[in-house]
C-alpha cells in the first residue's frame, strides 16, 4: 500500500468527506458469452493491455486466482504522470456474473476501503453479454481525498474531473475488453 502525499498518516481534512460515495460507471454490449467475458475480466494480469490508468496488476500470494479474499496489486498512472501502487482484495467472484474488489488504504481495512470496483455481466439473447463496470469511492483515505482537502475551494471541480476521467477510462477499458472478447470468440 502507498501512503498518498498529503494524507498525514491517513488523516485528511473534513472537507474531503464529500468524495465518499462518488461513483462512476460504464457499460458495453459484447458479442461473446458471459463465461468468456468473465474470464477476461478476472484475468487481472492483462488489465495493462486495456486500461489507460491501471498499467499492470499481479496476484499477491495464494490462491493467485479470483476468489473472495484473494489479493492483488495494481500499478496506476494518472494523466499528470503521478504513479502509485495499491493493494486490492477480491470481495466477489461469481462466474460468470460478477467480479468485485476493494482497494485498501494505508490502514488496510477492507471494511473501510479507498474504493470499490465491480463488474457485472448479464447474458443477452443470442449469446452476447452486457458488461457493467462501477467504481465507488470511500470511505477510506485516498489521493483524491487528500487533493480535495488541500484545495477545498476547488473541490467540486476536482471531484468532477476525477469522475469524468474514471468514466472515460472505464469506457476505454470496456471497449478494449470487448475487442479482445469478440476477437477470441471468432478465433476459438
Buried (B, 14 or more C-beta within 10 A) or exposed (E): BBBBEBBEEEEBBEBBBBBEEBEBBBBBEBBBBBEBBBBBBBBBEBBBEBBBBBBBBEBEEEEEEBEEEBBBBBBBBBEEEEEBEBBBBBBBBEBBBBBBBBBBBBBEEBEBBBBBBBBBBBBEEEEBBBBBBBBBBBBBBBBBBBBBBBEBEEBEEBBEEBBEBBBBBBBBBBBBBBEBBBEBBEEE
